[in-house]
Amino acid sequence: LQLLFPRILERAGYKAIVAQNGQEALELFKKLRSEGVDLGVVVSDARMPFMNGPELATQIYEIDPRVRVVAVTSEMGELREAFQRQTAQNVHCILPKPLPHSNELVAAVNDAYIDYDRRSTTP
């Protein structure tokens, strides 16, 4: 996830910022926002050290409910269910891991950005 996904997204024209764990991802998210960087979409694995994906999605939602999370997981249990409960909030979609095709990640991020833009312009 940390090596392949950034390459896929950068080839599609996105800038990818990689964190080593959920806590670092949250800290980076806060730092970049404080510097004026507009982060509309976050791609997150379910299982990460220090803070799992659903916890990260919840923290991001509390900071900015417009930001969309593209969840990626091979989990079929509790963590997947936690992501599914958050689809009404900020989890845009849940992709299987491993991805059958890299186009699925790019399409999901494209759609999530459209959703983010719509939420950003809707009063």
Summary of the structure (lengths in Angstrom):
residues: 123
radius of gyration: 13.3
end to end distance: 35.3
largest distance: 37.7
contacts: 373
relative contact order: 0.16
helix: 51%
strand: 14%
